[in-house]
Amino acid sequence: MSKNTQDVPKNAINQSNDEIDLLALMLTLLRGWKVIALLTVLSLIVGILYTRYVNPIFAADSLIQIEENKSQGIAALGSNISQLVAPISSQAQTETELIKSRMVLKPVVDLLHLDIQLRDPLIGHLGRLQKDRIDTQINLPEGISLETKDGRVEISEFVVPSAYLNQPFTLVREGTGFTLSDDLTSYKGSFNQPNNFRTTAGEIQITVTDLPNDQHPIEITKQTLQNATDGINKSLTVGEMGKLAPTGIIKLSLEGTNQEQVSLILNEIVLSYIDQNQSRGSEETTKTLKFMETQIPALKQKLDTSEATYNKFREKSGTIDVSKEAELLVTETYQVDAQLNELKLKKAELTTYYTGEHPLVIQINEQLKTLNSRRAEISNTVERLPEVQREFLKLSEDANINKEIYLTMLKNYEQLKIVKAGQVGFARVIDLPVSTFNIVAPKKLLIWLLAALIGAMLGIMLVLIRGLMRNVVKDPEDLEAKTGVPVIVTVPRSKALIGLRKNKRGTNPLLSYADRNSLSYEAIKSLRTFLILAMTDYGKGGQRGNVILLTSESPEVGKSFICANLAEVFSQLDKKILIIDADMRLGSIHKFFNVEQNIGLGDYFSADSHTVSSITQPTSIANLDLISSGGNLPNPSSLLDSDKFGALMADLTSHYDYILINSPPILAATDALVLSQYADKVLLVTKYNESLEGQLGYAIKQMNRANIEVDGIILNDTQQSIMGKNSYCHNYAYGNNK
């Protein structure tokens, strides 16, 4: 048995490299280029199908200017009237929200019947892929229309009760009329006339002009106002132009699948907003005129009464010469009362718009309080005048004040009438939408590029994740560092041998026949040289034969291939060579030498009549004999651990110079542990870019626990290319390579 005479570092097998190896990362991606290319192509196909599935999108835009203040023509009419009509300031950001409101969009929805949706249920997903674009409905003030393969749909009216909103109905032509149906009920109607259908929830009104032929169904839905406006807002973009500084110019952009339809809807949205803006701009002037119209008759009556009383007093008392003090008091009283009346007028106007807590109303109240206080002081002073003078002052004051208020009110009223006649809103249309017929979406080249990039990224992620989850054997130096076992040879892949196997299925030709001048064959010879130098002339116990055990950590790594070709190169030394195929479960070495598997190692254990000579078969190669695996037995491990097999090995080592034993994988069976007690050298075969480092390390641990030293690792099927430069294979051969 080959014993573990040297200490293996405890952390050798579990050693991990935490550093990021960029070269190894790139090589991992290059080795997975097929996966990356496949996902890139699949993603690109999805992107192409998507661009065919969706309809082309067109856009229309318009510009509106928002003026910060109302027209300055009001101020030009005089300071008094400009003070009565408060200036209006409107920010563009506020107007963008108003444009998207139901107040503006509802008239557009009603005019163009945008709350009625038509759909052709016969156009499925496959049909959308077959055509570059499908027809969509057209909304006009006259009604809605939709083109189908069997004819045209035209609807001019569709009104349903609230219980049927957002519920689809089906329209089908039947003879000279049509049928409107839902999941429960159907109604029959006639073309080109209003049809009223009574339901438990209310009355349905519909006017159908035309429908497709051949029982082609059409789905029709009446949406709620909220859904209709939400649908518009999803395609409508409103924003102020100018990022660094506000410009007061709003840009409206609407997208849709029909250019003319998009331009028409956006044009109506602009007109609806302008109408609302103009009405809003003249609203204050209209309310002020109505207020003045109610005040002028009362002021006129009050003026007539005060003048009549004043004239009657003068006729009764005659002319009175008022002193200088009285004149001053009369003048100041007149001014105070004029201000009081003007403030009261402004307060009455403001209270039509604002509550008593508004800052302007509070300010006027404070001014009124101050003037009333001054008026009280003047009244106390006037009380000291003679009775006749007091009466004269009072009547003359009332007459003059009422006259001044009346004339002021009449003047302002006439000025506001002029203002209203020429008043406009603070929004101005700069550009109305026009049809450009330029497709804005989908951007096919961009979508294809993004799809390819996404596919490539997914492929890269998949390759990296697979590389992380499946840490395969690649670098011999890294393998030695992690396992503590030297990699004694790397056997490159033989392309000629692979091609020959594909052409002749079921055959396993040797390298000496298929690819004699290859690097693979030279690697096998290098392995032979290593073993000759590593072994003495006599095997264990001084016997003639040197026993070499070849095993692996898992199946399908090329262990039998290495064993057969190694035996062939040993036979060139004019030594007697024997191969024992000890894999009595799946032995296949006999295929390399074109011999039958009728009698082999399994038969030696199953019948006493079989001897060493009877189970040993010569091959077509000189000095090379074979003991095949023979028949399958139920418990091979126990048989290999028997005295009978020990006697067999003692007999064989006395007749052969080199004996190569092909063992089952370590992790699949315990046969390798049993056979290693007869071996002078134990070699572990692993496969480049296929075997897992974890499995290989665990297999070596299993051998070490059994006090068996693995003398070397054979790295099989290494590949040399730009994707595998760390495979330690060189891209040249010495000699005739034809």
PyMOL commands that set and color helices and strands:
alter all, ss='L'
color gray80, all
select helices_A, chain A and resi 22-31+33-53+73-76+79-84+92-99+102-112+125-130+162-164+225-235+259-281+283-317+324-350+359-382+387-421+444-469+476-483+495-503+511-514+519-534+540-542+559-571+589-593+601-606+612-615+636-640+643-653+671-678+693-705+725-727
alter helices_A, ss='H'
color red, helices_A
select strands_A, chain A and resi 57-66+116-119+138-140+143-148+151-159+168-174+177-181+186-190+195-199+202-210+218-222+236-240+249-256+427-431+439-441+487-492+546-552+577-581+617-618+624-627+658-662+681-687+712-718
alter strands_A, ss='S'
color yellow, strands_A
deselect
rebuild
show_as cartoon
